[in-house]
Amino acid sequence: MSAQGSWVEAMAKAKDERTRRSRIVEEVQKNIEFFRQKWSDFCEMVEECGEHVDGCRNDAACEYRVGEQALVAQLEAVKTALEEAKRSGTSADFTRLEEQRKELWQTRSGLPLAEPPEKGCKLYNYENFLYLNIPMDPLFWIRPGQIDPTPWLLRDYAWDLTDTERLIPDSALLSIVHDNHGLSGIDRRVYQHVVYTGKYFKRDCFCSKVLEVLRGQDTLDRIQRAYDRVLPAIKKKREKPAETEQDRKATIAAIIISLFVICIFLLSVWLVPFTPFSWLKNHSKNYALQGSIICLIPCLIVGLLKRQWRKWCWGVAGLAFLVLLVSLLGGTSADSNAN
C-alpha cells in the first residue's frame, strides 16, 4: 500500500473515531441528569473509602509499629519547633531540635511490628491511594470494608463486578469523557459545573489522570464498552416516566368509569322504574346483593385497565360474585314472601 493510501486510511479511521466519540458524548448530554446522579454516587463511594482509611489511620489498633502514633505526634511537634527556630534564627535551638528529630526517627525505625488487628487487613500504601487526601505517615493497617473505586477507571480490570456494580464506574468514565470533549457552556457539564467540596476525593487530579490513561491505544473501544453497558439503564430510565404517566392515566380512568357505572346502577335500582335492576329494591337481601354488585364493578373495571393489579382485583371480584350468588340462592323477594 502506498504512503498516500495509508494516510487516507488513517484519516478515515480518525474521522470515524471522532464521530463515534461525539455520538457517545451527545447521548451523555441527553441524559445528563442520569450521569450527574451516577457521578455523585461515584464520589460518595470515594468519600466513604477515604473516611474508612482515615479512620484506620487514627485507630491505635491499626498501628503497623507499636507506639508509632505517639512518636509521629512528637515528630510533628519537633518539626513545628524547627520551623519556628529557623524563622527566629536561633541556631542553638535549631541544632538541638534537629538532633532530637534524628533520635525520634531512629527510635521509630526500631519499633516492634504489630500484627494486623483482624483477618483481611492490608497495609496502607500511599501509591494505592493517590487520589485520597490521606497523609503519608504513619504506616497503618487498613481493615476490610469500603472499596476504593478509582482503580476501576484507571486500570479497567474489575471484570468480577456485576452489571449493577459496573454501572457507577462506567458512568463516571463517560462523564469524564463528556466534560472534557470541548462542550460550550459550563452548565452543560456533568460535574465541572460545580466546585467539588468533598473532604477526601482529589477529583480534578483524578480526572486528569483518567484522561491521560484514555490517550492510550484502544481508548475508544473501552469508552464504547462502557457506553454499551450503561445503555440498558438509560433506556430503562427513559421508559419509566412514560410508563408512570400511562399508569396514572389508567388509574384515573378506572376510578371515573367505576364511579359512573356505580351511579348508573344505583339510579336504575332506586329511582328509575321498570329497569332490569328494579327487583333488587324489594328483595329480602337487597343490601347484600347491591353491596356485592358495587364491589364487583370497580374490581372488574380496575382489573381490566390496570394489568399489574389484575390478579388482586379479579380475586376480590370473585369473592364478591360468590357473595352475590349465595345471596341470590339463599333468599326470596319480599313480594314472594307476602304471597
N, C-alpha and C positions, 0 to 999 in steps of 0.2 A: 504493500500500500504506500502511496506517495505521501510526502510530508504534508502537502496541501489537503489530501484526503483525511489524514489523521487529525489535522487541525479542524477541519469541518466537523468531523465526528465528535471531537472533544467539545466544540462549541455547542453542538446539538444536545449533547449529554448535559452540559452545564445549564442550558436553557430549560431542559426537561426537569432538572433538579430544582431550579428556581421556581418553576411552575408548580411542581408538587409541594414544595415548601410553602409557597404563597397560598395554595389551596387549603393546606392544613391550618395556616395562620388565620385565614378567613373563617374557617369553621370554629376555631377557638374564639374569635371575635364575636361570632353569632351567639355563642353560648358562654359569654364572659362571666356571667353570674355563677354558673356551674363551676368554672375553673377558679374563680375567686374563692368559692367555698372550699374546694379541694386544696388550694394553696394555703388557706387558713388552717385546714386540718393538718397539712404537712408541717407548717410552722409550729403548730401546737404539739405535734409529736416530737420535734426537735427540742422545744422548750421543756417538755416533760422529761426527755432524756437528760438535758442539761441540769435540771433540778435534781434528778436522781443521782447523777455523777457528782454534783456539788455536795449533795447530802452525804455521799460515801466519803468524800474528801474531808468533811468535818466530823466524821464518825470515828471516835477513838478505836472502836473495834475493828475498823478497816485499815489501821496503820500497817504499812509494809515493814517498817522498822519500829521496834518497841521504843516508845518515848520520843518519836520523831516530831510529833506535833509541838511539843513543848520546846524542843530545840529550834524549830522553824520560827516560833514566836520570838525567841531570844535573838535569832539571826536578823529578823525584821527590825527589832529594836536597835540592834547594833548598827544595822545599815542606815537607819534614820539618824542615829547619833553621828555616824561617819559623815553623812551629808551635811549635817549642821556644823561639825568641826571643820569641814572643808570650806564652807562658806565664811566661817569666822576666822579662819587662818591659824587656828591653834594646832601647831604641829605635834606637840607632846600628846594631846588628847587623840589626835588622828592616829599616831603611831600605836598608842595603847589599844585603841579600838580595833585597829587592823589586826593586831596580834590576837585579840580576843575573838575576832571573826574567824581567823585561821584555826584557832583551837576548837571553836564550835564546829567547823566543817570537818575537822579530823575526828571529833567525837561522834559526829553524825554518821560518818562513813563506817565507824566501828560498832554501831548499834546492832544488837541481835535482830535477825529477821523474824517477823511474825508470821504465823500461819494464817491462811485465809479464813475469814470468820464463818464461812459456810461453803458447801459444795457448789461448784459452778461459778465461783468468783474469778474475775480476770484482773490482771494488774493494769493500772492506768498507764496509758502510753499517749503522750501528747500528740504524736503523729496520727493517731487514730481519732483524735477529737479536735482537729484543726479548726473546725467551724463552730466550736463552742467556746464561750467566754469563761474558761476554767483556767486558773493559774497553774503553771507547770509544776510547782513544788507544793507539798512533798509528794513522794510516791504513795499510792494507796491502792487498796483492793476495791474493785467495783462489784457490788453484789449483783446477782442476776435480777433482771427486771425489765426496765424500759430499754427499747432498742433505738439506736441511732440510725435514722433513715437516710442520712446524707450519702453513705456509700452506695445506696441503691441507684442514685443518679450518676455517680461518678464512675462506677465500675460495671454496671449492667450485668451483675452476676446473680441477682436474687431470684433465680428461677424456681426456688422452692416456695415462693409466695403464691397464695391463691389469687384468683382473678379479682376478688374484692380487695385484698391487701395491696395488689399491684395498682389499683385504681388511683390511689393517692400519689405515689411517686411518679407514675406515668403522667398524671395530670400536672404535677409540679414541673416535670421536664418540658411538657408542651407549653406551660405558662412562661417558662424562661425563654424558650424559643420565640414565642409570640411577642413578649415585651422587648425583645432585642432585634426585632425584624425591621425597625425603622418606621414604625407607625407614627403618624402625626397625631398630636393631642394626648396629653398626659392622662386624661380621664378615660382613654380607650385602653389603658394598660390593665393587666390582671393584678399586679402587685406594686408596680412602680408609681401608681397614682397616690400612694400614701407612704409616709416615713415609717420605717419599722421601729417599734418601741419595745420589742421583746428583750428580756434580760440576758439570754444565753446565746441565741442564734445569731451568728455573723452572716446575715442574709446577703448583703452585697458582695462580700468576699466569696461566699459560696457560689453565688450565681455567676460570678466572673470565672471561677474555676470550672463550672459546668460548661460554660460557653467555650472555654479553652479545650476541654475534652471533646466537645462536639465538632471541633475543627478537624478531627482525625478522619480516617477512612471509614466508609460505611455509615457515616453520620445520618444521612437521610433515611437509610434503611431502618436505623434504630428509632428515629423520630416517627417513621411510618408505622413501625410495630407498636410503639406506644399509642399512637392515634387509633390504630385498629382495635387495640384492647379497650380504649376509653369509649369508642363509638357506641357500643351497645348501651352503656349507661347514659350517654347523651340522648339517644333515641328514646330510651325509657322515660327520661325526664321530660322530653318533649311531648310524649303521648299522654303522660299522667294528667297535665292540666286539661287536655281535651276530653279525656275520659271523665274527669271530675265534673266538668261543665255539663257533659251529656248526662251524667249520673244525677246531677242536681235538677236538670230539666225533667228527667224521667220521674223523679220523686215528686216534684210539684204537680206534674200531670196526673200521676196516680192518685194523689190526695184530692185534687179538684174533681176528677172523674168519679172517685168513690163517694165524695160528698154529694155530688149531683145525683148519682144513681140512688143513694140512700134517701135523699129528699123526694125523688120521684116515687120510690117505693112507699114511703110513709104517707104521702099525699093520696096515692091510689088505695091505701088501706082505710084511711080515716076521713078523707074529705071528698074524694071523687067517687060517686056511686057507680055501681054496676061495672067495676073493674075486675080483672082476674084475681085480685087480692082482697076484694071486699069481704069475703067469707072469714078472713082472719080476725076481723074485728069482733065477731061473735063466737069465736072458737074458745073452748074452755081453757086452752093453754096458749091463748093468743100472745101473751108476753114472752113466753119461752120461744115460740115459733118466730115472732118478729125479731127477738134478740139474736137468734141463730142466723136469720137471714141478714140482719145488719152486720153481724160479724163476718159472715160468709162473703159479702160483697167486696169490702176493701181487701180482704185476703186474696181473693181471686184476681182482682184488678192489679194490686201491687205486685203480686207474684208474676203476673203476665208481663208487666212493664219493667220490673227490676229482677234481672236474671240472678244476681247474687243473693237475693232474698227469696227466691222462688221456693226453695226447699222448705224453709220455715213457714212461709205464708201459706203454701198449699197444705202443709201439715196441719196448721191451725184450721184451715178451711175444711179439711177432712173431719176434724173433731166437731166443728160447728155443724157440718152436714149430718153427722151421726146424732147430735142432739136434736136436730130438726126432724130426722127420721123417727127417733124414739118418741118425740112429742106427738107426731102425727099418728103413730100406731097406738099410742097409749091413751088417747083422749078423743072425745067426740065434741061436736059443736054444741053450743048452748041450746040452739033450736031443736036439735035431735033429742036432747035430754028432756026438753019440755014436752015433746010428743010422747 
